[in-house]
Amino acid sequence: MSAKRKDQVYTKKIDSALLAVYNGYSFFVRFFREAFKGRMELSEIIKQCYAIGYKSLLLISLTGFITGMVFTKQSRPSLAEFGATSWLPSLVAIAIVRALAALVTALISAGKVGSSIGAELGSMRVTEQIDAMEVSAVNPFKFLVVTRVVASTITIPILVFYCTLVSLLGAYLNVALNEGTSFRAFFENAFEQITFLDIGTSVAKAVAYGFTIGIVGCYQGYNASKGTEGVGKAANSSVVISMFLIFIEEVIIVQVSNYFRI
């Protein structure tokens, strides 16, 4: 390949990347413009909240419970070497509240909810259902996109709170079986080191993750093309991009919270 040809290929890739960034920014701005204009579709938001919670609840329950048990089991030998197994409830609670519950819930939701939103809207786009809504004087963006993003932003924090409780129950079961710790003693020790900053950080993460999963899934599905191939690509891209952004947000929020913690 000649040097001129290579330059053309690189230029085309850069143009495509910049265009994708611009389209994403325009979609992001349009969401806030539509969200605060006119009345909200409350019935559709409630429907989407139920769908998001229902699709993820069982998997989050199992994963959260196993996460609490496994993390407790893996942490015990290290603490036992120093004779500090009494610190186990606090250690587990700090890890779950500060990081594990929100991250586990977000990754599961990205796989279940993000792909579902991307595939659903992508299917509506390639079958021209969205175009039909526009012709019939219905605002498809507000009805399809805004409702799903708002629903995911509301529901994911609730699922994170639920995952936290289930994970702590899994940790308690492991501690009770090995140390015979009572339910009350476990949770008193567990929340002894938890601060309002930890809870606030967890809530901030959950809201950010929920919004990210919703907006990415809607963007990929709403802009899908190329028939059934585009639907599959929209679902796959929703999961991959959501997870990538979730990890970036995790790093940023942790750095900000640590700044206030010092």
N, C-alpha and C positions, 0 to 999 in steps of 0.2 A: 504494500500500500504506500502510495506516494505521500510526501509530507503535506502537500496541499489537501489530499483526501483525508488524512488524519485530522488536520485542523478543522475541516468541515464537519467531521464526525463529532469531535469534541465540542465545537460550537453548537451543534444541534442538541447535544446532551445538556449543555449548560442552559440553552434556551428552554428546553423542556423542563428542567429542574426549576428555573425561575418562574415559568408559567404555572407549574404546579403549586409553588409557594404563593403566587398571586391569587390563584383560584381558591386555595385554602383560606387565605386571608379574607377574600371577598365573601366566602361562605360563612366564615366566622362572624364578620361584621353584619351580614344580612340576618343571621340568627338573632342577634341582640336587637336589631331594628324591628324585626317581625315580632319578637317576644314581647316587646313593650308597646306594641301598636294594636289597638283594638282589644276585644275580650279574649280571654284564654279559653281553649277547648278543654274545660275541666273534666268532662265525662271521658274524653279520649285520654287525658293524662292519667286518670284513675285506672282506666283499662290497661294502659301501658305499664303502670306501676305494678299492677297485679300480675301481668304477664312476665315482667322482668323478675319479680320476686319469686313467682311460682316456678319458673324455669331453672332458677339457680339454687333454690332453698335446699333441696335434698343433697346436692353435690357439695354445697358449702357446709352443711351439717356434718357430713361424713369427713370431708377434708379438714374442717376445723377441729373436730374431735380427735382425729388421728394426729394432726399437727401438735396439739397440746400434749398428748400422750408421748409421742416420739421425742419431742423436744425435752420433755421432763426426763424421760429415760436416758437420753444422751447426755444430759447435763449432770445427772447424779454422780457418775464416777469421778468427774473432775472436782466437784465440791467435796466428795467423800475423802479425797486425798488430803484435804486441808481440814477435815472434820467440820465442814460448814454446810451439811445437808439441811440444816434449819433455814438456810437462806434460799432454799430451792423455790418455795412459793413466790418470794419477791422477785427472784431472777426470772422465773417463767412469766409472771405477770408483766414485768417491765418489757420483756421481749415481745410478748403477744400484743400488749396495748400500743407500744411504740412502733412496731414494725410488722409483725407476722400477720395479724388479723387483717389489717387493711390491704397488705400486699397479696395475701392468699385470696381474699375476696375479689380484689380487682383483677387478678390474673384469671380466675375462674369465670368471672363475669365477662371479661374480654373475649374468652373463648365461646361462652354460651350466648351472651346477650349481643356482643358486638357483631359476631358472625350472623346472628339471626336478623339483626337490624339491617346489616349490609345486604344480605340475601333477599330479604323481604322488599326493601325499597328498590334494589337492583332489578328484581323481577317485575315490579310495577313500572319501572322505567323502560325496560326493554319490551314490555308488552303494551306500552303506550298508555297505561292507565293514568300516569301522572299528566301526560299531555291532555287526556280527556278531561281531567279535573280542571285544568287551566282553561280549556274551551268552555266548560260549563260554569265559568265565573266563580269557581272555588279556589281559594288560595292553598295549593297543595303543600307549599313550604311550611306554612303555619300549622296546617293540620297534621302533616306527616313528620316533619323534622322537629319543629319546636316542641311538640308534645312528647316525642321520644327522648329528646335531650333533657327536657325538664324532668321527665319520669325517671330517667337513669340517674340524674343528679340528686333526686330525692330518695330513690330506693337503695342505691349502693351504700350510703351511710347507714341506713337501717340494717342492711345485710352485714356491714362491718361490725356494728354493735352486736348483732346476733352471733356472728362468728367469734367475737371476743368471748362471749359468755360460754359458747359451746367448747371453745379451746380451753378455757379455764376449767370447765367441768372435766374434760379429758385429762388435764394436768392433775386435778384434784383426785381423780380415780387412781391414777398411777401413784401419787404420793400416799394416798390412804392405804393402798394395798401393800406398800413397802414400809412406810413409817407409822401407819396407824393414826395419822393426823385427822382430827375431827374436821367437819365441814366448816364450822365457825372459825376455828383456829387457822385453817388454810387461807380463807378469804381475808381474815384480819391481817395476816402476814403478807398476803399477796398485794393488798391495796395500801399497805403502810408506806411504800416508796413511790406510789403513783401520785403525780401532781396534776393540777389543772392544766399546766402546760402540756403534759403528756396527752391528756384527753383532748385538749384543743388541737394539738398537732394531728392526732388521729382523725378528728372530725375534718380538719382541713384537707388531709390526704384523701379521705373518703369522698368529699365533695369534688375535689379536683379529678380524682380517678373516674367518678361517675360521669362528670361532664365530658371528660376526654373520651370515654368509651362511647357515649351517646353521639357526640359531634363527629367523631371519626367514622363510626358506623353509618351515620346518616349521610355524611359527605361521600363516602365510597359508593353507597347504594344509590343515592340521588343522582350521581354523575356516571352511573354505569352505562356501558355500551357494548356492542358486539354480541348481542343475543345471550344465549345461555352461558357462553364462555365468559362474558362480562359479569354475569351474576356470580359465578364461582370466584372470579378474580376479586370482585367487590367484597365477598364474604371473607376470603383469605387475607386481603389487604387490611380489612377492618381489624382482624385479630393481630396481625403482625405489627401494624403501625400503632395500635392502641397499647400493646405491651411495651413497645419501644419507648413511647412517650411516658408511660407509667413509670418506668425505671428512671427516666430523666427527671420527672417530677419528684420521685422519691429522693433522689440525691439533693435536689434544690431545697425541698421542704425540710429535710434533715439538717442541712447546713444552716438554714434560717432558724430553725428551732434550737439548734446547738448554740447559735449566737445569743439567743435570749436566755439560754440555760446557764451560761457562764456568769 
